[in-house]
Amino acid sequence: MPPSHRVEDADGRRPAAPRLIERIRAAGIRVTGPRRAIARVLEEAGDHLDVEEITRRAQKIDPSIHRATVYRTLGLFKGLGLVDELDLLHLRGERHFYEIRESATHAHVICTHCGKILEIGGETIAAFEQAISEETGFRVESMRFEIGGYCPDCPAPPRRS
């Protein structure tokens, strides 16, 4: 079954995305029409989107937007630390997906059967970050990882002996 890429937080809700346009302006970057459209697509996304889907949705807002513009804009947003690029365990091949970076540390827990994605942050990640710092002496500035398994709604395959 193909992954649905539906995104929820651990409480079953999609967290509200921060206003990307204000963050772009705060970085001193001019907000053009295509950048505004792509930011809107990312803000309104209820799932992780690949370049093709971002382009398709952005073209509904501004038909003059080309895929090359989407790639350049995503590269700019990534370089500013506003957007993350994810492979989501490559469950959908080599495609890459994008989301607004809401915090420097969070994890994606992905059901390898149905594709449901939960985003985990808060105390669980903070405790892990603290343990990493204590064990290694590193001052962690950002942390991103993906965990694959089976969600409670999907049957796990039988264990091999």
C-alpha positions in Angstrom: 0.0 0.0 0.0 1.5 3.4 -0.9 2.2 5.8 1.9 -0.4 8.5 2.4 2.1 11.0 3.9 -0.6 12.3 6.2 1.1 14.3 8.9 0.0 14.5 12.5 1.7 15.4 15.7 1.6 12.8 18.5 -1.8 14.1 19.6 -3.3 13.4 16.2 -3.4 17.1 15.1 -1.3 19.0 12.5 0.5 21.8 14.3 -0.1 25.3 13.0 2.7 26.4 10.6 4.5 29.6 11.4 4.0 32.5 9.0 6.7 31.8 6.5 6.4 35.2 4.7 7.3 37.1 7.9 10.3 34.9 8.4 11.5 35.5 4.8 11.2 39.2 5.3 12.9 39.1 8.6 15.8 37.4 6.8 16.1 40.4 4.5 14.8 38.6 1.5 12.4 40.2 -1.0 9.0 38.5 -1.2 8.2 38.1 -4.8 4.9 36.7 -6.2 6.3 33.2 -6.8 8.0 33.1 -3.3 4.7 34.2 -1.8 2.8 31.4 -3.7 5.3 28.7 -2.8 5.3 29.9 0.9 1.5 29.7 0.9 1.5 26.2 -0.5 3.9 25.1 2.2 1.9 26.8 4.9 -1.4 25.2 3.8 0.1 21.7 3.2 -1.4 19.0 5.4 1.3 16.6 4.3 4.8 16.6 3.1 5.0 17.7 -0.5 7.5 16.9 -3.3 8.6 19.5 -5.9 6.0 18.2 -8.4 3.1 18.7 -6.0 4.4 22.1 -4.8 4.7 23.2 -8.4 1.2 22.0 -9.2 -0.4 23.7 -6.2 1.7 26.9 -6.7 0.6 27.1 -10.4 -3.1 27.2 -9.2 -2.1 30.4 -7.4 0.2 31.8 -10.0 0.2 30.0 -13.4 3.5 31.6 -14.5 5.5 29.5 -11.9 7.8 26.9 -13.3 9.4 23.9 -11.7 12.8 25.6 -11.9 11.4 28.5 -9.9 10.2 26.1 -7.2 13.6 24.4 -7.0 15.4 27.7 -6.7 12.9 29.0 -4.1 13.1 25.8 -2.0 16.9 26.0 -2.2 16.7 29.6 -0.9 14.3 28.7 1.9 16.5 25.7 2.9 19.6 27.9 2.9 17.8 30.3 5.3 16.9 27.4 7.6 13.2 28.0 6.9 12.4 24.7 5.2 13.6 21.1 5.6 14.1 18.6 2.8 13.3 15.0 3.8 13.5 11.6 2.2 11.0 9.9 4.6 12.8 6.6 4.6 12.5 6.5 0.7 9.1 4.8 1.0 8.1 6.6 -2.2 11.4 6.0 -4.1 14.0 8.6 -4.4 11.6 11.5 -4.1 12.3 14.3 -1.6 9.7 16.1 0.4 9.6 19.5 2.0 8.1 21.1 5.1 8.4 24.3 7.0 11.0 24.1 9.7 9.1 24.7 12.8 11.8 23.8 15.3 15.5 22.8 15.1 14.7 19.4 16.7 12.0 16.9 15.9 11.6 13.4 14.6 9.4 11.8 12.0 7.9 8.4 13.0 6.8 6.7 9.8 4.6 3.6 9.4 6.3 1.5 6.8 3.0 -0.2 6.0 0.5 2.6 5.4 2.8 5.7 5.3 1.2 7.5 8.2 3.7 10.1 9.6 3.8 11.4 13.1 6.0 14.3 14.1 7.5 14.0 17.5 9.0 16.9 19.5 8.7 18.1 23.0 9.9 16.3 26.1 10.8 13.0 24.3 13.2 14.8 21.9 14.5 17.1 24.6 15.4 14.1 26.8 17.1 12.5 23.8 19.0 15.7 23.0 20.1 16.0 26.7 21.3 12.4 26.7 23.3 13.0 23.5 24.9 16.1 25.0 25.8 14.3 28.2 27.2 11.2 26.4 29.3 13.1 23.8 29.9 16.6 25.2 28.3 18.1 22.0 26.1 21.2 22.3 23.3 20.1 20.0 22.0 22.9 17.8 19.7 20.9 15.6 18.6 17.3 15.3 16.4 15.6 12.7 15.8 11.9 12.3 13.3 9.4 10.9 12.0 6.3 12.6 10.3 3.5 10.7 7.9 0.9 12.1 4.2 0.0 12.3 1.5 2.3 13.5 -1.2 1.0 15.9 -3.6 0.7 13.0 -1.5 -1.6 10.9 -0.7 -5.3 11.5 3.0 -5.9 12.1 4.5 -8.7 10.0 5.2 -12.0 11.9 8.6 -12.1 13.5 11.2 -14.3 11.8 12.7 -17.1 13.8 
